[in-house]
Amino acid sequence: MRIVIDCRCVFNGCGGIGAYARQLASALALINDADEFVLLRTGGRPLSPVTDAPNFRDYTVEAAMLDADWEQLQLPSVLEELEADLYHNPTFALPIVAPCHTVTTIHDVVFERRPDLVSPSLCQYLARWSRVAARVADRIITVSHYSRCAIEHAYDVDPTRIDVTYEAVDLARFTPEYKGPIADEFRAQYGIAGPFILYVGALEPKKNIDNLLAAFARAARSHGIPHQLVLAGGVGGMRYDADEAAQAFGVPERTIVTGFLPDRYLPAAYRAADVFVYPSLYEGFGLPPLEAMACCTPTLVSSATSLPEVVGEGALLVDPLDVPAMADALVRLAEDGALRTGLAERGLKRAKEFSWQATALDTLASYRHAVA
């Protein structure tokens, strides 16, 4: 079988969906040498190889990561030229008419449930083309049972057409092992002198950074915790000025905004942090908490949407809209060594329950089901 996986979302510095597509393709290469895989890559982006497996090859297309005109008008011809048996787009959209079987990954439907958290142009694209994909796909993949229920209700989809394949963590990369030189380099690069609380993710309203800053300011003033708050992430789909927000909440001198954090620093940042916090208002899965847990970093997450399903008993949960409760949780994690130790142990155990090999096997089963 010739399987075409759309990897236009995979490029140097890509976001969470690009990381998912890269890890999925890499894991498929390790478990499947019988099928032929073609990875669509977009021209004009910094590219690095996904895999050097002999049954995988790249095919460059002149299209953006999200490109409705190309997806509907040119992609069918590309699939016909490639003689594809199956096309999988990990980024929501599918052509209305395709010359082969199709699978889509719809990660979440935040644009249906909370359109106020998504930029208008992106919201319009995702709402239109996810609805189309849900109708025409042979199989729909999503990344949590929460998202499966949300897709079912948003698009009136038969739930038997939706397969849940969890994301995972690269446990060879995200480990509790302390590596001094890279940790020292990370601290020096961003001016982090003492203990700190870490957030990793896009800097956008959906991630609830305002309430995090309000809770941190409350914890610092009322309880005197000595920590800095490190906000590590690039600009998201909607404008959000984290430096301006830190100024507004009165903690600019205690807040470090790193911008996009290079991959080489990410595991070291998790390991060096006293606490990892992820207060997001909406997630289809939520990979950063799992990465932090794999590094044995005590983790605090929002109790909203998919996050309780993902972290299980490996993290502390808090209502993302309850600023006093979030502040109290930050103080507890900063001051209670026994709590941190227990969370670190449970978090690592939980992170090890997920694997990209399992994700690849489940995805391959979806491909077989689609063709059958």
Sequence and secondary structure as in RCSB ss.txt:
>XXXX:A:sequence
MRIVIDCRCVFNGCGGIGAYARQLASALALINDADEFVLLRTGGRPLSPVTDAPNFRDYTVEAAMLDADWEQLQL
PSVLEELEADLYHNPTFALPIVAPCHTVTTIHDVVFERRPDLVSPSLCQYLARWSRVAARVADRIITVSHYSRCA
IEHAYDVDPTRIDVTYEAVDLARFTPEYKGPIADEFRAQYGIAGPFILYVGALEPKKNIDNLLAAFARAARSHGI
PHQLVLAGGVGGMRYDADEAAQAFGVPERTIVTGFLPDRYLPAAYRAADVFVYPSLYEGFGLPPLEAMACCTPTL
VSSATSLPEVVGEGALLVDPLDVPAMADALVRLAEDGALRTGLAERGLKRAKEFSWQATALDTLASYRHAVA
>XXXX:A:secstr
 EEEEE TT STT  HHHHHHHHHHHHHHHH SSSEEEEEEETTS    S   TTEEEEEES  SS HHHHHHTH
HHHHHHTT SEEEESSS   SS SSEEEEE    HHHH GGGS HHHHHHHHHHHHHHHHH SEEEESSHHHHHH
HHHHHT  GGGEEE      TTTS S   HHHHHHHHHHHT  S EEEEES BSGGGTHHHHHHHHHHHHHHH  
  EEEEE  B SS   HHHHHHHTT GGGEEEEES  TTTHHHHHHH SEEEE  S  SS HHHHHHHHTT  EE
EESSTTHHHHHTTSSEEE TT HHHHHHHHHHHHH HHHHHHHHHHHHHHHTT  HHHHHHHHHHHHHHHH 
